[in-house]
Amino acid sequence: MKSSVAIIILVLSIFSCKSPEARKPILKKSGSFLKESADRNIELNQAEGERILEILSILPDSSYQSSESGFWYRYINKVEQDTIQPEFGDLVEYNMSIRNLDSSLIYSEKEMGSRRYVMDKEELFTGLREGLKLMKPEETVIFYFPSQKAYGYYGDERRIGTNQPIICEVTLNSIFKNETD
């Protein structure tokens, strides 16, 4: 009887020292959600781009340009002389208004007020950050931003909705060069 108890204790001690086994997941996830989301975003961006191009084609002065970054713009006041453009760390002062693609006013220039922005060092939506780099002091440009380059999925949580393309009229008042670099 003592030997059988000793054998049982020996067997239990051998099996109790076994390292824990990893459990298999109950639910397997695939990358299909991310792929579907990316596909939806591509379709949305193409549809918004087509709508913007349609609007630009019916403008009386349809001399617009497309940027490498995926938005369109046209000059209202273009400075022809060779002057400075903003670079990393420069402080810019600008005024702007925001409209939807139906040209309904979302934010007036008066509501927005004069704004200051340190290039690439502060938060600003992607399209405007890239658009300001194209401008010279005293120029006024109208930008046509698809939602991906504007406020995207979240909007501005006030008046600009989810996935809403916008039109921004921006006047660059001045550039203060960064002298610290």
C-alpha positions as CSV (number, residue, x, y, z in Angstrom):
1,M,0.0,0.0,0.0
2,K,2.9,2.4,0.8
3,S,4.4,1.7,-2.6
4,S,1.2,2.5,-4.4
5,V,0.9,5.8,-2.5
6,A,4.5,6.6,-3.3
7,I,3.8,5.8,-7.0
8,I,0.7,8.0,-7.0
9,I,2.7,10.9,-5.3
10,L,5.5,10.4,-7.8
11,V,3.1,10.5,-10.8
12,L,1.3,13.5,-9.5
13,S,4.5,15.4,-8.9
14,I,5.8,14.7,-12.4
15,F,2.6,15.9,-14.1
16,S,2.2,18.9,-11.8
17,C,5.6,20.2,-12.9
18,K,4.5,20.4,-16.4
19,S,4.7,24.0,-17.9
20,P,1.4,25.6,-18.7
21,E,0.1,25.3,-22.3
22,A,-1.0,28.2,-24.2
23,R,-4.7,28.3,-24.9
24,K,-6.0,28.5,-28.4
25,P,-8.1,31.6,-29.2
26,I,-11.8,31.0,-29.2
27,L,-12.4,33.6,-31.9
28,K,-10.0,33.8,-34.9
29,K,-9.7,37.3,-36.4
30,S,-8.6,37.9,-40.0
31,G,-7.5,41.1,-41.6
32,S,-10.7,41.4,-43.6
33,F,-12.1,44.3,-41.5
34,L,-9.0,46.4,-42.2
35,K,-9.0,45.5,-45.9
36,E,-12.7,46.4,-46.1
37,S,-12.2,49.7,-44.3
38,A,-9.3,50.6,-46.6
39,D,-11.4,49.7,-49.7
40,R,-14.2,51.9,-48.4
41,N,-11.8,54.8,-47.8
42,I,-10.4,54.5,-51.3
43,E,-13.9,54.5,-52.8
44,L,-14.9,57.5,-50.7
45,N,-11.8,59.5,-51.7
46,Q,-12.4,58.7,-55.4
47,A,-16.0,59.7,-55.2
48,E,-15.2,63.0,-53.4
49,G,-12.4,63.7,-55.9
50,E,-14.8,63.2,-58.8
51,R,-17.4,65.5,-57.2
52,I,-14.7,68.2,-56.6
53,L,-13.6,67.9,-60.3
54,E,-17.2,68.2,-61.4
55,I,-17.5,71.4,-59.4
56,L,-14.3,72.8,-60.8
57,S,-15.3,72.0,-64.4
58,I,-18.3,74.3,-64.2
59,L,-16.6,77.3,-62.6
60,P,-16.3,80.2,-65.0
61,D,-12.6,80.5,-64.3
62,S,-11.6,76.9,-64.0
63,S,-7.9,77.5,-63.8
64,Y,-7.3,75.2,-60.9
65,Q,-4.3,73.0,-60.1
66,S,-4.0,69.7,-58.4
67,S,-1.5,69.1,-55.7
68,E,0.7,66.0,-55.3
69,S,-1.0,65.6,-51.9
70,G,-4.5,65.0,-53.3
71,F,-6.3,68.3,-53.2
72,W,-7.1,71.0,-55.7
73,Y,-6.6,74.8,-55.5
74,R,-6.9,78.0,-57.5
75,Y,-5.5,81.4,-57.0
76,I,-7.8,84.4,-56.3
77,N,-4.8,86.7,-55.8
78,K,-1.4,85.4,-57.0
79,V,1.9,87.1,-56.3
80,E,4.1,86.7,-59.4
81,Q,7.3,88.1,-57.9
82,D,9.7,85.6,-56.3
83,T,9.1,85.9,-52.6
84,I,9.5,83.6,-49.6
85,Q,7.3,80.6,-48.9
86,P,6.8,79.1,-45.5
87,E,9.2,76.4,-44.4
88,F,9.5,74.1,-41.3
89,G,9.4,76.2,-38.1
90,D,8.3,79.5,-39.7
91,L,5.4,81.3,-38.1
92,V,2.6,82.2,-40.5
93,E,-0.4,84.5,-40.1
94,Y,-3.5,83.8,-42.2
95,N,-7.2,84.3,-42.5
96,M,-9.6,81.8,-43.8
97,S,-13.3,80.8,-44.3
98,I,-14.7,77.3,-44.7
99,R,-17.6,76.2,-46.9
100,N,-19.1,72.9,-47.9
101,L,-19.0,71.7,-51.5
102,D,-22.5,73.3,-52.1
103,S,-20.8,76.7,-51.2
104,S,-22.8,77.0,-47.9
105,L,-20.8,78.9,-45.3
106,I,-19.6,76.7,-42.4
107,Y,-17.2,79.2,-40.8
108,S,-16.8,82.8,-41.9
109,E,-13.5,84.6,-42.0
110,K,-14.8,86.8,-39.2
111,E,-15.6,83.8,-37.0
112,M,-12.3,82.2,-37.7
113,G,-10.3,85.4,-37.1
114,S,-6.7,85.9,-37.8
115,R,-4.8,82.7,-37.1
116,R,-1.1,81.9,-36.4
117,Y,0.5,78.6,-37.1
118,V,4.1,77.4,-36.7
119,M,4.8,75.3,-39.8
120,D,4.8,71.6,-39.0
121,K,5.2,72.1,-35.3
122,E,1.5,72.5,-34.3
123,E,-1.7,70.7,-35.0
124,L,-3.5,71.6,-38.2
125,F,-5.4,69.5,-40.7
126,T,-3.3,67.9,-43.3
127,G,-4.6,69.7,-46.4
128,L,-4.2,73.2,-44.9
129,R,-0.8,72.4,-43.6
130,E,0.3,71.4,-47.1
131,G,-1.6,74.2,-48.8
132,L,0.1,76.9,-46.7
133,K,3.4,75.7,-48.0
134,L,2.4,76.5,-51.5
135,M,1.5,80.1,-50.7
136,K,3.4,83.4,-50.6
137,P,2.6,86.5,-48.4
138,E,-0.5,88.4,-49.6
139,E,-1.8,85.5,-51.8
140,T,-5.4,84.3,-51.6
141,V,-6.1,80.7,-52.6
142,I,-9.2,78.6,-52.6
143,F,-8.5,75.0,-51.7
144,Y,-10.8,72.1,-52.4
145,F,-10.1,69.4,-49.8
146,P,-11.6,65.9,-49.9
147,S,-12.5,64.8,-46.4
148,Q,-9.3,62.7,-46.1
149,K,-7.2,65.9,-46.3
150,A,-9.7,67.9,-44.2
151,Y,-11.2,66.8,-40.9
152,G,-11.7,63.1,-41.9
153,Y,-13.9,60.7,-40.1
154,Y,-14.4,62.7,-37.0
155,G,-15.1,66.1,-38.5
156,D,-14.4,69.1,-36.2
157,E,-17.0,67.9,-33.7
158,R,-19.0,71.1,-34.2
159,R,-20.1,72.1,-37.7
160,I,-18.0,70.0,-40.0
161,G,-19.4,66.5,-40.2
162,T,-18.1,63.0,-40.7
163,N,-16.2,62.6,-44.1
164,Q,-17.2,66.1,-45.3
165,P,-15.1,67.6,-48.1
166,I,-14.6,71.3,-47.7
167,I,-13.6,74.5,-49.6
168,C,-11.3,76.9,-47.8
169,E,-10.5,80.4,-48.9
170,V,-7.2,81.3,-47.3
171,T,-5.2,84.6,-47.4
172,L,-1.6,84.3,-46.2
173,N,-0.9,87.6,-44.5
174,S,2.7,87.2,-43.4
175,I,5.5,84.8,-42.8
176,F,8.0,85.2,-40.0
177,K,11.1,83.2,-40.8
178,N,12.4,80.9,-38.0
179,E,15.9,82.2,-37.1
180,T,16.7,79.6,-34.5
181,D,17.7,76.7,-36.8
